[in-house]
Amino acid sequence: MFTISCFKEKFSFFNSSVFLFFICSKQPQQLDEAIKIPKETIEILKNQVFGFDTFFVTSQDPYEGGVLFKGNLRGQPAKSYDKISKRMKDKFGDEYKLFLLLNPEDDKPVAVVVPRTTLQPETTAVPEWFAAGAFGLVTVFTLLLRNVPALQSNLLSTFDNLNLLKDGLPGALVTALILGIHELGHFLVANNTGVKLGVPYFVPSWQIGSFGAITRIRNIVSNREHLLKVAAAGPIAGFSFGLLLLLLGFVLPPSDGLGVVIDASVFHESFLAGGIAKLLLGNVLKEGTAISVNPLVIWAWAGLLINAINSIPAGELDGGRISFAIWGRKASLRFTGVSIVLLGVSSLFNDVAFYWVVLIFFLQRGPIAPLSEEITDPEQKYVALGVTVLLLGLLICLPYPFPFTDETLTSF
């Protein structure tokens, strides 16, 4: 899963340029210019809502109808946030929304209060279900097409040979099942954490069948731990199911007794797939030798690759959200920059990397929308899950560098 600004129901103050002004403005507006929060309210916020026991305000700057407060945070950020939110609700009801963030200039906490009216979602010209359905139909076609090599070499002949698409049905179903498990993981955990997700938009790809799904977050996420849980749940579910199918593919004989004949060197394309192949096939796996494998191996591998691509720590991909949740906004921006550069270099040799860097650069580079409270680190057990996702994605994408045949034994 990854979100995309063109399709998601975005909040008006969450776009990148406004957010950068949100906490980085060098020339703040004067307090009486275009401010929507009355001065009397600001004084109540300073003296009665904030305080010595939560957040001691030292200065304030206006922000497009809201106010950015600088000061000293007291106690644990999560507890202070809850106290401030409760006091603000007691005074003003649900009129205002509080954000507790880190100033990227000095890494010091800042509190931002904005009227909830400024957070109203924008409407979309095309109904969500219609756009998602259209993307889904095209993705079904590309999943089928990917599993019919005879049509891949001549796309224009596809419509004259539609009957051949049925040959790609088993592979398409396996890959789609892995993608579905991935999305189900997101939705189940999102439901438990209070995160509202929109309808997923599956992105078609004629190289690997699909690039995964675009799923918008429809509300403001509470904290980094909740974001981490939701972002990691999809890849964990997809990787788990995909690895199970991959292992079954290596163990079970092909149903037709023949399987798919491939060159052993194919397994050099993935460290994880190559390592498992070497472990389970042993000396059968030899350099330059054709071997027969259950097609389930290829289908499951495709699903794992799609999961791995979505686990790249860049922008608003699952991996980007995971890196943000674990290490914070500054680190996630650095990860995004490095990932785009590395993908750009890889695109010189791999067309999948080329299309992926285009998607990230133009649609997914972020920044991630502000969370209600961004200062508290997630629990270590969730950090471990997030790091596991990033490592699995890396192992799937990196090549297997070791020879499959021991040269000493071969010469002997």
Helices and strands as residue ranges (DSSP letters): G 12-14, H 16-24, H 39-44, I 45-49, E 55-63, E 66-73, H 77-92, E 96-102, E 109-115, G 116-119, H 128-146, H 149-152, G 155-160, G 162-168, H 169-193, E 201-205, E 209-214, H 224-251, E 260-263, G 264-269, H 271-281, G 282-284, E 290-293, H 295-310, H 318-327, H 329-346, H 351-359, I 360-364, H 380-397, H 407-411
